[in-house]
Amino acid sequence: MREPEPQIRIEQALRARRLNEAKHRKIPAFRVFGDRALRGIAATCPRNDAELVAVPGIGMNIVKKYGTQIYRLITGSS
C-alpha cells in the first residue's frame, strides 16, 4: 500500500489533533478551527505566524492558541 501524500498526512494529523482538542475542551471540533481552515493549512504548510494567519478561517486567536502545535504537525508529517 502506498504512503499517503504529505498533504493528506498533514490533513489527517490536523483532524486528529483538532478532535482531541475539541474533546478536551468539550466543544464541537469546528469551534477549534473549521474544515476550510484545516484544508488550507494542509495545502499551504505555513511555517510561521504570518503565513498561518493568511490561511482563510485562521485568525490571531487560533495562531496564539494552536500555532505551535500546527507547526509541529506540519514538520512531523511532511
N, C-alpha and C positions, 0 to 999 in steps of 0.2 A: 504494500500500500504506500502511495506517495505521501511525503511530508506535506502538510498544508502550506500554502504560500504565506510569507511573513505577514501580509495584511490580514489574512484570515486568522492566523495565530494571535495577532495583536487584538483583533476584534473579540475573539473567544476569551482571551485573558481579561480584557476590559469588561466584558459581560459578567464573567465570574466575580471579578473584584467589585463591580457595581452591585451585584446581587448580595454579596457578602456584606457590603457596607449598608445596603438597604435593610437587610435583616437585623444587623446590629443596631441601627438607628430606628427600627420599627416604622419604616416608611416605604412607600412604593419605589421600585427601582428607578422609574423615570424621574423621581424627585432628586436623585443623586445627579444624574445627567441623562438626557434623552437619547433615543436611538440615533437621531440625526447627528448629534454631537459625537456619539460613540463611533459611528461610521466615519465621520470627519477626522477624528483623531487617528483611527486606524489607517486611513488613506494618506494623511499628510505626515504622520510621525513627528509631531512637534518636539523640539529639543530644548525649548526654553519658554518662559512665560509669555513673551511677545508672540511667538508662533502659536502657543496653545490658546491664548485669548482671541486669536484671529480665526479660530475654528467656529463656525456658526453654532450657536447654542451654548457656548462656553463664555462665562464672564469671570471677572476677577475673583469673585467669591469661590467659584469652583477651582480656579487656579490656586488660590490660597489653601483651600481645604484638601484638594486631591492632586495637585500638580506633581509633587514629589513621587507619589505612588504611580501616577500615569507615566512619568518619565522612566521609572524603574521597569514597568511592564513593557514599555516600548523597547528599551535596550535589552531586556531579557528575552524578548520574543523575536527580535529581528536577526 
